[in-house]
Amino acid sequence: MRQVHLNKINKPIFLLGDAKDILKNIEGNSIDFILTSPPYDNLRDYKGFSFNFKEIAQELFRILKNGGVMVWIVGDSVINGSESLSSFYQAIYFKEIGFKIHDTMIYQKNNFSNPSKTRYHQIFEYMFVISKGNPKTFNPIIDRKNIYAGYTSLGENTTRKRDGGFTKQKKRVIKEFGMRYNIWKGNTSGQENMCKSIKHPATFPLWLARDHIKSWSNEGDIVLDPFMGSGTTGVACKELNRKFIGCEVEASYLEIAKERIKNFKFKGK
């Protein structure tokens, strides 16, 4: 496989093959942001291709820029009545090879796929925000409604200075919206129909990809999805003016992703 050159990207790059092989051909310290939902446990069939997590993790560390961020969206399957905890093993390994676990976020769905009679229904996945050094970019999403908007904060805050003295901070008016928390709740009611329509078993919502890309990257940045699937990350990149690279082991999914990204229409057009 040829070396992937990223100095002049003017359209999405689609790479067919096993991620562990493809990533080796991407130059080091070249990717600004990685967003992906990898295969986990025994839930997805990739026609004989094995998911070599450790080898892939090492390559992701190599190609991510210093200060870059990766969002790793993953869940755990229940095997013989016990959760696999693969997500935690992966997070620990990321830390062992040099990444920082910057935040452990939760993607809370409004439905569940596998009801159980012996445990509470699971409606979330982990979103590990992993950085190579300290994140260079954070554009917080300000959409959390403040119930006390317009009120003045009570009392004056006193802050201790380095020399031992104190300084008073003035009262402030509470703004209408505050920064979103790290549990993201989303409507997934139409997600099952979307999975069926594009013939892929594990798409995540466009809003989720969009909001992470907004948060951890800037316009013109290079965004990678090493397990592209149906191309949701690429669609969000097109909408937000990011340069996209997608890897996919299954040719039919790669073609679906190409068509989705090509046919995406901006709002208002």
Long-range contacts (C-beta under 8 A, 24 or more apart in sequence): 1-25, 3-27, 4-245, 6-30, 6-31, 6-222, 6-243, 6-245, 9-222, 9-243, 9-245, 12-234, 12-237, 12-238, 12-243, 12-244, 12-245, 12-246, 12-258, 12-261, 13-244, 13-245, 13-246, 14-228, 14-246, 14-248, 14-254, 14-257, 14-258, 15-245, 15-246, 15-247, 15-248, 16-247, 16-248, 16-249, 16-251, 16-254, 17-247, 17-249, 18-49, 18-249, 19-56, 19-59, 19-226, 19-227, 19-247, 19-249, 20-52, 20-55, 20-56, 20-59, 22-226, 22-247, 23-56, 23-59, 23-60, 23-62, 23-63, 23-226, 23-247, 24-59, 26-59, 26-63, 26-224, 26-245, 27-63, 28-62, 28-63, 29-62, 29-63, 29-64, 29-65, 29-66, 30-63, 30-65, 30-222, 31-63, 31-64, 31-65, 31-68, 31-222, 31-223, 31-224, 31-245, 32-65, 32-68, 32-137, 32-217, 32-218, 32-221, 32-222, 32-223, 33-68, 33-69, 33-70, 33-71, 33-137, 33-213, 33-216, 33-217, 33-221, 33-222, 33-223, 33-224, 33-242, 34-60, 34-64, 34-68, 34-69, 34-70, 34-71, 34-223, 34-224, 34-225, 34-226, 35-70, 35-71, 35-73, 35-209, 35-212, 35-213, 35-223, 35-224, 35-225, 35-233, 36-70, 36-71, 36-72, 36-73, 36-224, 36-225, 36-226, 36-227, 36-228, 36-233, 37-73, 37-74, 37-125, 37-202, 37-204, 37-227, 37-229, 38-72, 38-74, 38-226, 38-227, 39-227, 40-74, 40-75, 40-76, 40-77, 40-84, 40-86, 40-87, 41-76, 41-77, 41-79, 41-84, 41-86, 42-77, 42-79, 43-77, 43-202, 44-201, 44-202, 46-249, 46-250, 47-249, 47-250, 49-249, 53-90, 53-93, 54-93, 56-226, 57-90, 57-93, 57-94, 57-97, 58-97, 60-226, 61-94, 61-97, 61-98, 61-99, 61-132, 63-224, 64-132, 65-132, 65-136, 66-132, 66-133, 66-136, 67-131, 67-132, 67-133, 67-134, 67-135, 67-136, 67-137, 68-131, 68-132, 68-135, 68-136, 69-102, 69-129, 69-130, 69-131, 69-132, 69-135, 69-137, 69-216, 69-217, 70-99, 70-129, 70-130, 70-131, 70-132, 71-105, 71-127, 71-128, 71-129, 71-130, 71-212, 71-216, 72-126, 72-127, 72-128, 72-130, 73-107, 73-125, 73-126, 73-127, 73-128, 73-204, 73-208, 74-125, 74-126, 74-128, 75-122, 75-124, 75-125, 75-126, 78-114, 78-116, 78-119, 81-118, 87-126, 87-128, 90-128, 91-126, 91-128, 91-130, 94-128, 94-130, 98-132, 99-130, 99-131, 99-132, 100-130, 100-131, 100-132, 100-133, 100-134, 101-128, 101-129, 101-130, 102-129, 102-130, 102-131, 102-135, 103-128, 103-129, 103-182, 104-128, 104-129, 104-182, 105-129, 105-182, 105-183, 105-184, 106-182, 106-183, 106-184, 107-184, 107-186, 107-204, 107-208, 108-183, 108-184, 108-185, 108-186, 109-186, 109-188, 110-185, 110-186, 110-187, 110-188, 110-189, 111-188, 111-189, 127-184, 127-212, 129-216, 135-216, 137-216, 137-217, 137-218, 137-221, 138-215, 138-216, 139-214, 139-215, 139-216, 139-218, 140-179, 140-180, 140-215, 141-179, 141-180, 141-211, 141-214, 141-215, 142-177, 142-178, 142-179, 142-180, 143-177, 143-180, 144-177, 144-178, 144-179, 144-180, 144-181, 145-176, 145-177, 146-174, 146-175, 146-176, 146-177, 146-178, 148-174, 149-174, 149-175, 149-176, 149-177, 150-174, 150-176, 184-208, 184-211, 198-230, 198-256, 198-260, 199-252, 199-256, 200-229, 200-230, 200-253, 200-256, 202-229, 203-229, 203-230, 203-232, 204-232, 205-232, 206-232, 206-235, 206-236, 209-233, 209-235, 209-236, 210-236, 210-239, 210-240, 213-237, 213-240, 213-242, 214-240, 217-242, 228-253, 228-254, 228-257, 229-253, 229-257, 230-256, 230-257, 230-260, 231-256, 231-257, 231-258, 231-260, 231-261, 232-260, 234-260, 234-261, 235-260, 235-261, 235-264, 238-264, 239-264, 239-266
